Amino acid sequence: MKLSWTLSLLAAIGLVAAGRSPQHVGSAGKKLAQKPRSVPRQPLPAGPKIEKRATSKYATAETEKYVVNGTAGAIPSVDFDIGESYAGLMPISDEKNASELYFWFFPSENPAAEKEILIWLNGGPGCSSLEGFLQENGPFLWQYGTYKPVPNPWTWVNLTNMVWVEQPVGTGFSQGEPTATSETDVADQFLGFFKNFVDTFAMQNYTVYIAGESYAGYYVPYIANAMIESNDTTYYNFSSLLIYDPSLSYDVVQQSIPTVPLVDFWGPLFNLNASFVEYLHTTADECGYTQFLEEALVYPPKGILPSPPNVANDNDTCDLFDAVFNAVLLVNPCFDIYQVATTCPVLWDVLGFPGSFEYLPEGTDIYFNITAVQEAINAPVQEWMECTSIDVFVNGTDNSPPSALSVLPGVIEAADRVVIGHGLLDMILIWNGTLVAVQNMTWNGAQGFSTAPSEWDDFYVPYHENNYDDPTAAGTLAGAGVMGQTHTERGLTLVTIDLSGHMVPQYAPSAAYRHVEYLLGRIPSLSTVGPFTTMEDSSY
């Protein structure tokens, strides 16, 4: 749920309006016939090398009202200790009756995290960051098709202090009437919230990192830019950002224009007949998409690109994105636009959207819509939706240009690191569209990348133990070895994740963990070969 349905596409496809959006959204007696095995070339490192705090500097009179009881059973269905955390509503300004954003903050026990904070934002617009918390990078996970939450060995809290924030106003548990008309408004409101957060938890002069996915391709760069322009390192000491499968450019650039190459690359997963694929190619040629991609994906680029064909994305004849989505649903009714390798059956999702449409079996509940859960995490008792049904922008319109066409180049120039990761199994926002956005962008004195993806370095994820014997740990299994390609030029790093869909920390948690190690400056590059920094042997 990184992008909500904000185009007319949902109506055309007949899906649920509150659902995910292309705009941006074994039993005890059973044994595996053959147990999968990893074959490392050397002994695997032991578990995390993190010492417990005797006392917490965050437990003060100011923070007392935000304390969450993290002991086993205190939060419904969570039968293990999740550690120290704080949650609740924080105003976006000091004005009386100001709107409030809901947050959940987890201090890290990693000594390297002493004076830093990483902010996580989901997209939409209007989708809750508690989705990222529960199914991507939080301290406990409740994945699709699983019975209950389990501890998350890949939580980013292992690496640094983390805060998940539901924003803009109108999202999740956040309170108030949406007044934002642009990303500038959203950033201003967020900075007001964050100043109050910093004062409450005494985090002045902390180094700030920001990460997010999907429509957070708008949120994160605009908020980072506002922090940079504030020239106030006491509250906004911004360092680096990470965005996954982000909204960076025009919708047509990230959806319809690169649709045909995606279908060609993953042909058997789409299983479309030959005559329809031929029609797609013919239409892409006639609509100017083929030629545009040929001119755009040149390394180094030849110059600033012309306006994309069908830039308003309003020519139905050229709407190849919808055409493919409708066609593939006929052959695979369980197709997930967020992860194109998904087939039937549909797995139940405790948040209600296990893919492209809503699915809530009888007798089940949305987890964050349960009163006892809301009370346990200091949330207002009210209806909670993963992606809000109201407009978080006045009149439903974000008046800001995409970040790659506005603030992102300047943020790259000011940041220590900017990382853009993209799952190749994502259709909601397509990898070639991200490449086009980057190749048309100028930063630090040059345009785009000079090196083609075919020449990039391997993205390496350390080998590690996967526990096949513990049935409760099956939802935390994660890959290792070469999991994509990566390249850095002039302060911008791109990285692909071969077997991930839209939500990279959910589909490839070990890969995302490695990205955060790089974001925080704990490893020199994403092609570094060596163990995770939180393992006993942290040399590389």
N, C-alpha and C positions, 0 to 999 in steps of 0.2 A: 504494500500500500504506500507507494511512494508517490504516485500520481493519481489523483482522483479523476473521474470522468468529467472533463470540463468542455469537451467538444460535443458536437452533435453525434459523434461516433456511437456512443452508448445507445442512443435512441435508435440508430440505424441497426445496431446488432441486437437490440432487445435485451440487454443485460440490466443489472440492478444499478440504479443511479448512485447509490452510496458505495459501490464496490471499487475494485481496483480499476485503473484506467490506462488506456494506451496513450493518453496524453502525457502523460507526464514526461499507483496502485501498484515379533514371533511368540507365540505362546510358550509356557514353561516346558511343555513336553515335546517341543519341536526342536530338531537339530538341523544345522546347515549340512547339506550334502557334502560340501567341501568348504572348509573354513578359509577365507581369504587370508593371505599372509603378506606382510611387507618384508623385504629382504634388504636390510641396511648393510652397508659395507663395513660398519664398525659398531661397537656396542652403543645402544641408545642411551642418551642422558636420562638421569632420574627426573623426578617431578620438580615443581616450582621451588626456587630458592628464595622464599619470602618469609620474613620473620613477623610474628604477631606484635602489634603494638601493646604495650602495657597499659597505657592510657591514651585517650584521643584528644588532640588539641582542638577538635571541632565540637566537642561536647561542652557547651557553655550555656549560660543563662539565656543568651540571645537565640540559641539554636534549639533549646529544649522543646519548644512546641512542634518542631519538625521531626523529632526523633521517631524512627520506625522500629518497632520491636522485631528484630530479625531472627529470634530464636526459633527452633524447630516447632512448627505448628501454629505460630503466631499469625502468619499470613495463610489464609485458606489454601489447602492443597500442597503447601510447601512444607514438607516434613523434614527439613534439614535447616541448619543455621546458615543464613545468608550474610551474616556479618553486620557491621555498622553501616547505617544509612539514614538519610534525612529526606523528607518529602513534604510537599504541601504547596500552597499558593503564595506567590510573591508578586507584589504590585509592580507595574511597569513605570511608575513614577511616584513622587511623593505627594501628588495631589490627592485630595479627599475623594474617596469612591473611585480611585483609579482601577482600570482593568488589571487582572492578575493572570499570570502564567503559572501552570502547574509544572513542578520539577521533581525529579528523584535523583538525589546526589549520593554517590558511594565513594568514600575515601579509599585510596589504595594503600596496601601494606608494603608496596614496593619502595625501597629507600630512594630510588631514582626519581620518584614522583613527588618529592618533598614540596616543591614550589611550582607546581604546574597543574593545569586543569584542562580536560578535553570535553568539549561540548558535542553532543550528538543530536542531530535534527533529522526527522523524516520529512517527506515531501508532501505531495497532494496536488495543489495546495489544500491544506486542511486535514492532513493525515497525521495521526498521533505518533509521537516519538516513543510511546510505550510499546508500539509494535516492534521497533528496533530493540527495545529493552527485553521483551519477552521472547523474541524469536531470532535475534541476531547477535547482540554483543553484551547483553546483561549478565548478571551473576547467576541467574537461573533461566532455563529454557523450557518452553512448552511448544514443541514442534508439531506440524501437521501429523495427524494419525497416531499420536502418542497418548498414553493414558493419563499422565500427570507430569508436573514440572520435574526437572532434574537439574543438578548442579551443572554449570557451564564451565568446562575446563578452558574454554577459549574466550572467556569474558575479558574485555579490555580493562576491567578493574585490576587484573593481574599486573598491568603495565603502568597505569596512571590513574589519577583521580578522575572520575567520570560523572557528568551530569546529563541526564536526558530531560529535554524541555519540550513541552507541548506548546507550540506556537505556529502561526500568529494567533491573536485573540480570536476566539471562536472555535479553536481546535481542542478536542478532548475535554479535559476537566477545566481548562482555562475559562476564566470568568470575564464577562463584559461584552459590550456591543462592538463588533468589528468596525473600525474607522479607517483602516489602511486603504489607500488607493494605489500604492506603489511599493516597491521593495525598499525605497528610502524610508517610507513610513514604518514598514516592518522592522527594518534595522534600527531605527530610532527607538521604537518600542522595546526591542530586544535589549539594546544598550541600557535603557532605563531599568529593565528587569535585572540585568546582569550587575549593574552598579549596586543595587540593593542586595543581590545575592552575595557579592564580594564583601560588602560591609557586614552582612549577617554572619558570614563564616570566616571573617578576617583573612581574606585572600588577597589583600593588596599586593601589587607587584608580582603576582603569579604569572608565569608564562602561559599564554592562552593558545590552545589548539582547537580547531573547529572541524567537524566531520559530518557528513550526511549523504543522502542519496536521492536520486530522481529529481523532483522539483526543488530539492535543496541545492541543486545546481544554480538556482536563483538565490535562495536564502543565504547559503554559506558565503559566496563571494561578496554579496552586498553587505552582509554583516561584518565580514573581515574588512572590507573597504571602509565602512563607517568607523571601525575600531582604529584603523590606521590614520584616518583623517582627524580623529579626535585628538591625536597627539597627547594622549593621557595614558602613560604606561602604568600608572598606579592601578587603574581599573581595567584597562584594555591593552595589555601587553601582548598583542597578537604576534605569533610566530609563524604558524604553518597551517595548511588546510588539506583535507582529503575529501574528495567527492566521488561517489560511485554512480555509474550509469546516469550521468547528470543531464538535466535540461540545460543546454548551453546555447542553442541556436533556434532558428525557426522550426516549427513543428514539421513542416514538409521535409526539411533537411535531415531530421532525425528519425523520420518515419517512412513516408512514401518513397522518397528518392532512393534510399538504400534498401528498400524491401526486396527487390529482385536479387541482388547479390546475396542477401541473407538466405533466401529460398534456395538459391543455387548451392550455397555452402553447406546447408543442412538438409539437402533434398530428401533423403529417406525419412527424416523426422516429420516433414510436412506431408509427404505421401500424396502429392498432387499429381493429377494425370498430365500426360505430355501435352495435350492440346491446350490445357489451361496455362501451363508453364510457358508455352509458345506465345499465348495471348499476353501474358505478363511482360515478356521480353519486347514484343511488338509495341505494346502500350508505353513501356518505359522509353523506347526509342522515340515514339511520336510525341510524348510529353516533354522531351528534352532531358529526361533524367539520366540516361546513359551517357550522353555527351557531357553533362554537367559533372558527373562523377569522374569521368576521364580527365577533365580539366582540373578538377579540385584535388584529386589524390595524386599529386606530382611532388617529388621530393628532390631538391627544395622546390617550393611553389614558384610559379612564374609571375605572380602578382595577385593583387586583391581580386577576389571572385566577383563576377557580375551578380545581380540579384537572382536568387534561385528561381527556376521555373515553378509556376504555381505557388508563389511565395505566400499567398493568402490561404492556401490549402483549401480552396473552395470550388475547385473544378472536379466534379464527381467522376468524370471520365478518367482522370488521372489519379484517382484515389486508390492506389494499388495496396495501400496498407489495409483498408477495409475489405477490399476484394479478396486478399489472401486470408484475412481473419475469418471472413464468412465461409470461404471455401474449405479451409482446414477444419472448421467446426463440423462440417458434414462428414468428414472421414474420421475425425477424432473429436467427439463431442466433449471430451474432458481436456482438450487442449488448453494449456496455460500460457497466455501471452507473456508472462513474466519468466517462464522457463520452458522453452519449446520442446524439450525432451519428455515432457509430462504426458502420460497416457492414463486411461481409466484403470482402476476406479478412482473417484474423487475421495481424497482423505479429509476427514473432518478437521477443521481448524478452530481452535478455542477462541480465536478472534473473529471467526465467521466467514473469512474469505480465503479459502485454500487455492487461489488461482484467479481466474478471470470472472468468476461469478460467486454470488453468495450461497453458502451451504451451511445450515445450522440444523442438525438432526433433532428430532423431537426428544425432549427431555434433557437437552444440553443448554448451557448458558454461555454468553460472552463473558470471559473471565473478568474483565475490568468493569463489567456492568453488574456485578454481584455486590450487594450492599456490604457484606462482611469484608470483602476485599477492599472496597472503597474506604471503609472505616479503618482498616489495618494500615493503609498507606497514606492516611491523612488527606484523602481526596474528598471533595464535596459529594454528598449522596445525591446522585442524579443519573439520568440516562447517559451512558458513554458510548460513543461510536468510534470505530477505528478511523474512519474518514467522515468528517462532519457533513451533515445534510444542509448546512447553511453556507452562504458565501463568506469567506474570510476576507475578501476584498469588496469594497463598496460597489454595488451593482455587478458583482462577479467578475470584475476586470482588473487585472494587474497591469498598470500602465507603464511598467518598466521594460526596457529592452532586455533581451537575453544577456546573460553575463559575459559570454564570449564576444559580444558586440558592444560591450560597455565597460564594466569595471574589472573584469578578470585579468586583462593584461597588466593593469597597474598593480593589482594585488600580487601577481607573480613577481613583479619587479621589486616589491617591498618585502615579500615573505622570505623566510628561510627555505621553505620547501612548499611546493604545491604538487599534489598527487591526484591524478585522475585515473581511477580504475574502472574497467568495463568487463562485464561477463558476456562471453560470446554467445550464450544461449538466451540472451535477452532479445525480445522483439518489441517491447513497449517503447524502448529507446535503443536504437540500433548502433552497433559499434562504428560502422562506416560513417554514420552521421556525426559522431564525436570526432572522428578523424577530420572530416570536412571542416568542422568548427575550429579545430586547432590549426589546420593548414591555412585558414583564412584570417588567423589572428596574428597580430604583430606585438611582440614584447621584447624587451631588452635588446633593441636595435635590429631585430630581424623578424621575418615572417615565417611562421610554421616550423616544422621539423625538416632538417636537411636529409634525414635518413629514413628510408622506407621500413615499414614493419617487418619485411622479410629479412632485414639485416639487423634487427634488434637482438639484444641479449636475452638469454633465458631468465625467466623469473623463477627463483628457487625457493621452495618451502622445505624446512628441515624435516627429516624423518623423525618419527615419534611413535610411541606405543599407542595402539588402538585396542581398547578393551572389548573383545568379542564375548568374553565369558560373563560379563555383567549385563543382563538384559535391560537394565535401566539406563545403560550408557550408550545404547545403540543410536540414540538421537544426537550423539555428540561425536560420532566418527568423522574423521576429516582426512583429506588427502595430503600427499607429500611429494617431494621431488620437483621436477619442472612442471609448473602449473600454468604457464603462459609466457608472454614475452614482455620486455620492458625497455624503456629508453628515456634518457634525460637530456634535455637541451636547455641551457640558459635559465635554469631554475624550475622548469616544468618537467615532471615525470609522468609518462603514460605507462600503464600496465594492463595487459589483458589477462583474464582468468578463463581458461579454456572451457571448463566444465561448470561454470556458474551462470545462473540466471540473473535477474535484475537486482536481487538483494544479496550482494556478495557475502556479507558476514553470515548470512543464513545458509547459503548454498556451499560456500567455501570458507568456513570459519578459520581454518589454519592459514589460508592465504591472507585473509583480512588481518589476522593477528600479526603476520609478518609485515604487512603494509604499515600498521601502526608502529611497529618497532622502527621502521624507517622514518615515518612521520615525526617521531619523537627524537630522532637523531641517535638511536641506539645501535644502528648498524649503518655501514657506509653506503650501501646500495641494495636494491632489490634483487640483484644477481649474486649477492653474498652467499657463499656456501659455508654453512656452519650451523650450530644449534640455536634454538631460541634463547634470547637473553635471560629468560626466567628459568632456565634449566641449570642444573648443578655445574655442568661444564659449559661456561658461557664464552669460551674462546672461539675465535673464527679466523 
